Amino acid sequence: MEFQLSVSAPDGGHRFEVWVEPEGMYYELPETAQLVLSFRGPDAMRAEFTHRPDKVIIWRPADTEVWASVAGGAAEQIAGWHHIPAPGLDSDGGQLSMPGRELIERMFHPADPPPSHTGRPWWRTLLRSRRR
């Protein structure tokens, strides 16, 4: 089964990103004027979406290939490679101690990033060195 999703943005529009997880591939719009994603696999229609103010995150189903093409370009596979299975998702992928989606959301797509009292981005605050 194949399912296609087309995303476009006008020039000068609000800047946002379209992510495909768990592989972490993303495209910035409107720099990329039009993006077509093709999901190929037995459960292709089970793709899920998460929205954040500056991005849309697309969670591909297990054992599903994702192909992308931009305006005027050829399609290329960006996720769901059979020889590189995603741990905790694909049939041949290894097990994880926690759900992969939860881990990825917590690390890369937090719904409410911790506040920064230093004026630095929240992730820099988390990575700052500890003084002794």
C-alpha positions as CSV (number, residue, x, y, z in Angstrom):
1,M,0.0,0.0,0.0
2,E,1.2,3.6,-0.7
3,F,0.0,6.8,1.0
4,Q,1.2,10.2,-0.2
5,L,1.2,13.5,1.7
6,S,1.9,16.8,0.0
7,V,3.1,19.8,2.0
8,S,3.6,23.3,0.6
9,A,4.2,26.8,1.8
10,P,4.0,30.2,0.0
11,D,7.1,32.3,-0.3
12,G,7.4,34.6,2.7
13,G,5.2,32.4,4.8
14,H,5.8,31.4,8.4
15,R,8.9,29.3,8.6
16,F,8.4,25.7,9.9
17,E,9.9,22.3,9.7
18,V,8.5,18.9,8.6
19,W,10.2,16.0,10.4
20,V,10.1,12.3,9.7
21,E,10.8,10.2,12.8
22,P,12.4,8.0,14.0
23,E,15.1,8.7,11.5
24,G,15.2,12.4,12.1
25,M,15.0,13.6,8.5
26,Y,13.6,17.1,8.2
27,Y,12.8,19.8,5.6
28,E,12.5,23.6,6.2
29,L,9.6,25.3,4.6
30,P,9.1,27.8,2.8
31,E,12.8,27.3,1.7
32,T,11.6,24.0,0.3
33,A,8.5,25.2,-1.5
34,Q,6.8,21.9,-1.9
35,L,7.4,18.4,-0.4
36,V,5.8,15.2,-1.3
37,L,6.2,12.3,1.1
38,S,5.3,8.7,0.1
39,F,4.8,6.0,2.7
40,R,5.1,2.5,1.3
41,G,4.3,-0.6,3.4
42,P,1.5,-2.7,4.7
43,D,0.5,-0.1,7.3
44,A,1.4,3.0,5.4
45,M,-1.9,4.7,6.3
46,R,-1.1,4.5,10.0
47,A,1.4,7.4,9.9
48,E,0.8,9.7,12.9
49,F,1.3,13.5,13.3
50,T,2.5,15.6,16.2
51,H,2.3,19.4,16.0
52,R,4.6,21.9,17.7
53,P,4.5,25.7,17.1
54,D,7.4,25.6,14.6
55,K,7.2,22.0,13.3
56,V,5.1,19.1,12.2
57,I,6.5,15.7,13.2
58,I,5.4,12.7,11.2
59,W,5.9,9.3,12.9
60,R,6.2,6.6,10.3
61,P,4.6,3.2,10.9
62,A,6.7,0.1,11.5
63,D,8.3,-1.6,8.4
64,T,7.3,1.3,6.2
65,E,9.6,3.1,3.6
66,V,9.3,6.8,3.4
67,W,10.3,8.5,0.1
68,A,10.5,12.3,-0.4
69,S,10.6,14.5,-3.4
70,V,10.9,18.3,-3.6
71,A,9.6,20.4,-6.4
72,G,11.5,19.6,-9.6
73,G,13.5,16.8,-7.9
74,A,13.6,13.0,-8.1
75,A,12.2,10.9,-5.2
76,E,14.7,9.6,-2.7
77,Q,14.2,7.2,0.2
78,I,14.7,9.1,3.5
79,A,13.4,6.6,6.1
80,G,12.5,3.0,6.7
81,W,15.4,1.2,5.2
82,H,15.2,-2.6,5.4
83,H,18.9,-3.0,6.0
84,I,18.9,-0.4,8.9
85,P,15.8,-1.2,11.0
86,A,14.8,1.3,13.6
87,P,15.2,-0.1,17.2
88,G,11.9,-0.6,19.0
89,L,9.9,0.0,15.8
90,D,10.8,-2.2,12.8
91,S,10.5,-6.0,12.9
92,D,14.2,-6.6,12.7
93,G,15.1,-3.7,15.0
94,G,16.4,-4.4,18.5
95,Q,14.5,-3.8,21.7
96,L,14.6,-0.6,23.7
97,S,14.3,-0.1,27.5
98,M,11.5,2.5,26.8
99,P,9.3,3.2,23.8
100,G,11.4,4.8,21.0
101,R,8.8,7.5,20.3
102,E,8.8,8.6,24.0
103,L,12.6,8.8,24.0
104,I,12.8,10.8,20.7
105,E,10.0,13.2,21.8
106,R,11.7,13.8,25.2
107,M,15.1,14.5,23.6
108,F,14.3,16.3,20.4
109,H,10.6,17.4,20.4
110,P,9.6,18.4,23.9
111,A,6.1,19.8,24.1
112,D,7.1,22.2,26.9
113,P,10.8,22.9,26.8
114,P,12.2,23.8,30.2
115,P,12.4,27.6,30.8
116,S,15.7,29.2,30.4
117,H,16.6,31.8,33.0
118,T,20.0,32.5,31.5
119,G,18.8,33.6,28.1
120,R,20.4,30.5,26.5
121,P,18.4,28.0,24.5
122,W,16.9,25.3,26.8
123,W,19.1,22.5,25.4
124,R,22.3,24.6,26.2
125,T,21.1,24.9,29.8
126,L,20.7,21.1,30.0
127,L,24.2,20.6,28.6
128,R,26.1,23.2,30.7
129,S,29.1,22.0,32.7
130,R,28.7,21.5,36.4
131,R,31.0,23.5,38.8
132,R,32.6,21.8,41.7
